[in-house]
Amino acid sequence: MYRRQQTESDWGFFGDVAKIALGVFIGSMAAIFAYEGVLAWRAEHAARQLAQELKAMNG
């Protein structure tokens, strides 16, 4: 039967918690930047489409 080897971190319990919290923070910041990029792209795309429709109506 497979038995997992117990490993002890040099950081200790609170160090491991801090590393997990840092990883969650970095991941959430990356998600926020990606979300903002998508929102900016959608707004730009909508503005271009509106400009084309207005140009077609006037031209």
C-alpha positions, 0 to 999 in steps of 0.5 A: 500500500502506498504511504505518503511521506510526511514532510515538514516545511521550513516555514512552519504553519503560519509561514505556509498560511502566509504563502497560501494567502500570497498566492491567493492575492496574486491570483486575484490580482491577475484575475482583476487585471484580466477582467478589466482588460476584457471590459476595456476591450468590450467597451472599445468594440461597442464604441467602434460598432456604434460609430460604424452604425452612425456612419451608415445611417448618416452616409 
